[in-house]
Amino acid sequence: MKADLHVHTDISDGYYDFKETINLAKLAGVTHLAITNHDTIRGLEGAIALGEKQGITIIPGIEISAFDLQSGKKVHLLGYYFDLHGLNIKKLCDPILERRKINSFWQLESLIIAGFIINLENMHLRSKNSGVIYKQHIMAELVQENFMDDRYKSLYKELFKGKGICAKDIEYVDMIDAVKAIKADNGLAVLAHPGQSDSYDFIEDLVKAGLDGIELNHEDHKVEDHLKIREYSNKYNLILTGGSDFHGPYGTSINIGDVECPSEYHYVFKGGF
């Protein structure tokens, strides 16, 4: 069994569609793949059917953009194996997508006013499957270089960070509500990449809300993160997961299957949906 439990497609801010993503997983020898698009579960039933044709178990997933209500700090929650209709998840996440749409149009307007050349037809083509324009779509319009190139990084920081003309965050949902929505739809709630987000301080509160696990294996996690996460896992009896956080050319050079779920937790995900 080879399980990658953190993958994005063009339904959110990934580059490849479901079919292309599953084909890449097949080439990488992945047997169990969780598609965890940002704040949406659209298309998962079709993805499951595509996976069956390739002999790959598609695990219904999502990555919810949340925050801690008191500190305002961002916290990402992964959900797995929830009911496919996901009524509670959709009720929570649909407003996030609407706010993101409004914000992206503001970003495009800001860029055009500042003198950047934006082909709106291209933007709609890049986002036709997601229905939402993401920063990755905007950057692909502005530069030819990929995510890892210094010019890309420099322009991204200039535009979207600090006092950049596109630097405005949308309002995310309360992290406790995110866990509760996943649990209400009979899913597993997992804290995503706490080493990347520095969200360790919130684990106790998330556990009280029903947290099931923590993402252990992630490209951004160092040795000290692994040690800390295993301590929390032992303390609160939490499962451990892992995945590539794959976005294709819209992300780092890491590929599907390069980061996997720890083998001692394969039993949690082996059965399929």
C-alpha positions in Angstrom: 0.0 0.0 0.0 1.2 3.5 -0.9 -1.0 6.3 0.3 -0.7 10.0 -0.5 -3.3 11.8 1.6 -2.8 15.4 0.6 -3.3 16.3 -3.1 -4.9 19.3 -4.9 -6.4 19.4 -8.3 -7.7 22.2 -10.6 -11.0 22.2 -8.6 -9.0 24.5 -6.3 -5.5 25.7 -6.7 -3.9 22.7 -8.3 -2.8 22.5 -11.9 -4.0 19.2 -13.1 -7.6 17.9 -13.4 -8.9 14.7 -11.7 -8.0 12.4 -14.6 -4.5 13.8 -15.0 -3.9 13.7 -11.2 -5.0 10.1 -11.0 -2.8 9.1 -13.9 0.2 10.7 -12.2 -0.7 8.8 -9.0 -0.8 5.5 -11.0 2.6 6.2 -12.5 4.0 6.9 -9.0 2.7 3.6 -7.7 0.1 5.2 -5.4 -2.7 2.8 -4.4 -4.7 5.2 -2.1 -5.1 8.9 -3.0 -6.9 11.5 -1.0 -8.0 14.5 -3.0 -8.0 17.5 -0.6 -9.0 20.6 -2.5 -9.4 23.8 -0.6 -12.9 24.4 0.8 -14.7 22.3 -1.7 -15.8 18.7 -2.2 -17.0 19.2 -5.8 -16.3 16.3 -8.2 -15.3 13.7 -5.7 -17.9 11.1 -6.8 -16.5 11.3 -10.4 -12.9 11.1 -9.1 -13.8 7.9 -7.2 -15.1 6.4 -10.4 -11.9 7.5 -12.3 -9.8 5.9 -9.6 -11.6 2.6 -9.8 -10.7 2.4 -13.5 -7.0 2.8 -12.6 -7.1 0.5 -9.6 -6.6 3.4 -7.2 -8.7 4.0 -4.1 -9.8 7.6 -4.0 -10.4 8.8 -0.5 -12.8 11.7 -0.2 -11.0 14.7 1.3 -10.9 18.4 1.8 -8.6 21.1 3.2 -10.6 23.7 5.1 -9.1 27.2 5.4 -9.7 28.1 9.1 -8.3 30.3 11.8 -8.1 30.5 15.6 -10.9 32.8 16.7 -8.8 34.4 19.5 -5.4 34.9 17.8 -6.6 35.2 14.2 -3.9 32.8 13.2 -4.5 30.5 10.2 -5.1 26.8 10.8 -5.7 24.3 8.0 -7.9 21.2 8.7 -7.9 18.1 6.5 -11.1 16.1 6.4 -11.3 12.4 5.2 -14.0 9.8 4.6 -16.9 12.2 5.2 -20.4 11.6 3.7 -20.1 12.4 0.0 -23.0 14.9 0.1 -21.1 16.7 2.9 -24.0 18.9 3.9 -22.3 20.4 7.0 -19.0 20.9 5.2 -20.6 22.6 2.2 -22.6 24.9 4.5 -19.4 25.9 6.2 -17.2 26.2 3.2 -19.4 27.7 0.4 -19.3 31.2 2.0 -15.4 30.9 1.9 -15.5 30.3 -1.8 -17.8 33.3 -2.3 -15.5 35.5 -0.3 -12.5 34.2 -2.3 -14.3 35.0 -5.6 -14.9 38.6 -4.5 -11.4 39.0 -3.2 -9.8 37.7 -6.5 -11.8 40.1 -8.6 -10.5 42.9 -6.3 -7.0 41.6 -6.8 -7.3 41.6 -10.6 -8.8 45.1 -10.5 -5.9 46.3 -8.3 -3.3 44.8 -10.7 -5.0 46.4 -13.8 -5.1 49.8 -12.1 -1.4 49.4 -11.2 -0.6 48.8 -14.9 -0.2 45.1 -15.1 -1.5 43.5 -18.3 -4.1 40.9 -17.4 -5.9 38.8 -20.1 -9.2 38.1 -18.4 -10.1 35.4 -20.9 -7.0 33.5 -19.8 -7.9 34.0 -16.2 -11.3 32.4 -16.8 -9.7 29.5 -18.7 -7.3 28.8 -15.9 -10.0 28.8 -13.3 -12.8 27.2 -15.4 -12.9 24.0 -13.3 -12.5 25.7 -9.9 -14.9 28.5 -10.6 -12.6 30.6 -8.4 -9.5 32.6 -9.4 -6.6 31.7 -7.1 -3.3 33.5 -6.6 -1.6 30.7 -8.5 -3.8 31.5 -11.6 -2.9 35.2 -11.3 0.8 34.4 -11.0 0.7 32.1 -14.0 -0.7 35.0 -16.0 2.1 37.4 -14.9 5.2 35.3 -15.1 6.5 32.3 -17.2 8.7 31.0 -14.4 7.5 28.3 -12.0 6.7 28.4 -8.3 10.3 27.6 -7.3 11.9 30.3 -9.4 13.4 33.4 -7.7 11.6 35.8 -9.9 8.2 34.1 -9.2 9.0 34.2 -5.4 10.0 37.9 -5.6 6.9 39.0 -7.5 4.6 36.9 -5.3 6.0 38.5 -2.2 5.8 42.0 -3.7 2.2 41.6 -4.7 0.6 39.3 -2.0 2.5 39.9 1.2 2.9 42.8 3.5 1.8 46.1 1.9 1.5 44.5 -1.6 -1.4 45.8 -3.8 -3.0 42.3 -3.6 -2.3 41.6 0.0 -5.7 41.1 1.6 -6.8 37.9 3.3 -10.4 36.7 3.2 -12.3 35.8 6.3 -11.8 32.1 7.1 -13.9 29.9 9.4 -13.3 29.2 13.0 -11.1 26.1 13.4 -13.5 24.6 15.9 -16.4 24.9 13.5 -14.2 23.2 10.8 -13.6 20.2 13.0 -17.2 20.0 14.0 -18.5 20.2 10.4 -16.2 17.3 9.4 -17.3 15.2 12.3 -21.0 16.0 11.7 -20.5 14.6 8.2 -19.0 11.4 9.8 -15.5 12.2 8.7 -12.0 12.1 10.2 -10.6 15.6 11.1 -6.8 16.0 10.8 -4.7 19.1 11.6 -2.7 19.9 8.4 1.1 20.6 8.4 1.4 22.2 11.9 5.1 22.7 11.3 4.4 24.9 8.3 1.6 26.8 10.0 3.0 26.8 13.6 -0.3 25.6 14.8 0.8 23.3 17.7 -0.7 25.6 20.4 -4.2 24.8 19.1 -4.0 21.0 19.3 -5.6 20.7 22.7 -8.6 22.8 21.8 -9.0 21.0 18.5 -8.9 17.6 20.3 -11.7 18.8 22.6 -13.7 19.6 19.4 -13.1 16.1 18.1 -9.8 16.1 16.2 -8.8 12.6 15.1 -5.2 13.1 13.9 -2.3 15.2 12.8 -0.4 15.4 9.5 3.1 14.0 10.3 4.7 13.6 6.9 4.9 16.8 5.0 7.6 18.4 2.9 8.0 21.4 5.3 8.3 19.3 8.4 11.7 19.0 10.0 13.0 16.4 12.5 11.9 18.5 15.4 8.4 18.7 13.9 8.2 14.9 13.6 9.2 14.5 17.3 6.7 17.0 18.5 3.9 15.6 16.4 4.5 12.1 17.7 4.4 13.4 21.3 1.0 15.0 20.7 -0.1 11.8 19.0 0.8 9.7 22.0 -0.6 12.2 24.4 -4.0 12.5 22.8 -4.2 9.1 21.0 -4.3 10.8 17.5 -3.7 9.1 14.2 -0.9 10.3 12.0 -1.2 11.0 8.2 1.0 12.3 5.5 1.0 13.5 1.9 2.8 15.5 -0.8 0.5 18.6 -0.7 0.8 18.3 -4.5 -0.2 21.3 -6.7 1.6 20.4 -9.9 3.4 23.4 -11.5 1.5 25.7 -9.2 3.5 24.3 -6.2 6.9 23.1 -5.2 8.8 20.5 -7.2 7.5 17.7 -5.1 5.5 15.0 -6.9 2.5 12.8 -6.0 3.7 9.9 -3.9 7.0 11.6 -2.8 5.5 11.9 0.7 3.3 9.2 2.2 1.1 8.3 5.1 3.1 6.5 7.8 2.8 2.8 7.3 1.6 2.1 10.8 -1.6 4.0 10.0 -2.4 2.4 6.7 -5.1 0.4 8.5 -7.1 3.5 8.9 -7.3 4.2 5.2 -6.9 0.7 3.7 -10.6 -0.2 3.4 -11.6 2.5 0.9 -14.9 4.4 0.9 
